[in-house]
C-alpha cells in the first residue's frame, strides 16, 4: 500500500534496477481497472494496489534478468498463487500450471479434476494453485524479460 | 534475447472479454488480510545448479462494505382492520468482508406509491422489528420466540443472510384496499463488540492508508437511499382486506288452502317463503355472519322451516334467491335467526324460512 500512481498498461516499462544477483527477479502487482470514456471506448488502467477489495482484478508482473557473466540455463520461474487470489489468465505467456499444490503440472487445457461421482471435468482457471514458466533456451548474459498473469481477489 | 518466452504477452484489449467472466464473489477475503505473492527462479550456469532467487510483493485487502435489504416475497401483506402484529418480512444480507453491526430503522411511507403499486393511505401503529429465531419456533415466520431488536442487528458475520420481521398494529375502521407502506433501512456499523451497537462507519477519503481502508460498495435502495452510502433499504406494504356486506330480502308464495301450489294467492292460511341474502363484496371472508329477521305479527312462523347457506343467482339485490340451503337456525318469537359460518370474498349466502298468513 504505497503512494499512488497510475499506469497505462502500454506504459509498463521494462524492469528497472534489479538486485545484483546472478539472476535478478522482480515481482510487482497492480490492480486492473476498466473505465469507459464518453465515447464508449474502454481503457484499462493499472493502479498500485492501494484500495483492494474482494472481486478486484490483479495483474502480477514478473521481471527477470540475467545479470551474471554466463548464460542461465534450465531457467524456471515458479509462482505459487496466494491463497486469497483466484487465477484468471496469463495472457499469451502459456505457463505450466498445477491444480494440486505443485505435484502435477501441465497446460491448463490438458488438466482434469476428479469429481465426487468419479467422472473428470476439465480444469478451470480457478482450480490453479501454481504457475511455472520453464524456459527451453538459456537466458543469455544481459537477457531480460517479463511475464504476467491475472488473478482475482477472492 | 534467445529465450522462447522472453517477451511479455500482450495483455491488451483482447483480454477484456474475459472480464465479464469474473466469477461472482460474495463477501470474499476478510478485510485486513495481507496477500503476498512470491515467485522463485531456479537455473543453472555451466550445468551447475545455482542458488534459488525469489521475489515477493504484498498488499492488504481493504474493507468492502456491502449489504442488501430485500423484501421477502413479492406480494403485499393482507391485513384486517384492528389486526395486531401484522407482519412484513425482509432479508438482510451482510456481503461485506468483515463482521459488522447493522443499525435498523423501520419507517412508514406517507402518501406516494407503496411497494406494490398502490397509493399509501394510512399509517400502521406500534412498528417493531424482530429477528427470526432460526433455532426454535417457526423458522422463517414471525412467532413469539423471535427476538425484538432495539435498533440494530449485532455482529452479523460475513456472507450471512438473516430474516427480519417488521411487525405493526393496524388501526380499526379502515376501508377495503387501504394501503400502508413501510420501509426497512439497514446501515452498516462497526462490529467486533458483541452486545453493543458499533460506531458509525465512514468511507476512507482521499489518500490510501497503510492499513485497512473502507470502501462502500452497496447499491441504491428506495428513493433517497443512494448507492455507496453504507446503507440499503427496501419497501413492503400492508393492504386492508375487509368484508363489505350487502343484504336483500325477497319472498314468494308457496301455497294457499284453496289453490294449493297452483298459482297460490296471498290469502289467510297461505304459506309464504322469505329469503334473506347476504353478499360479501369486500376483499376478505366474513365469518360468523348472524342474520336476524323479525316475523311480522300478521304471519306465523312455520317451525323447522329455516334453511341456511343457500345460493343466490346473480348479484344481490338484483338477482334471485334459489330458496335452498341446509336446515338450521332458530326461532325465538318473533325473531328468526341463523349464523352463517363464513361468506368468502365475492360470495353470497342466504337464510330462508316459511310463515303462514294469519
Interface residues (C-beta under 8 A of the other chain):
Chain A: X1 X4 X9 X10 X21 X22 X23 X24 X25 X26 X27 X28 X29 X34 X42 X44 X49 X50 X51 X52 X53 X54 X55 X57 X59 X60 X61 X62 X64 X68 X70 X71 X72 X73 X74 X75 X76 X77 X78 X79 X80 X81 X82 X84 X85 X86 X88 X89 X90 X91 X92 X93 X94 X126 X133 X135 X136 X137 X138 X139 X140 X143 X144 X145 X146 X147 X148 X150 X152 X153 X154
Chain B: X1 X2 X3 X4 X5 X6 X7 X8 X9 X10 X11 X12 X13 X15 X16 X18 X19 X22 X23 X25 X27 X28 X29 X33 X35 X36 X37 X38 X39 X40 X41 X42 X43 X44 X45 X46 X47 X49 X50 X53 X54 X55 X56 X57 X59 X60 X61 X62 X63 X64 X97 X204 X207 X208 X209 X210 X211 X213 X215 X217
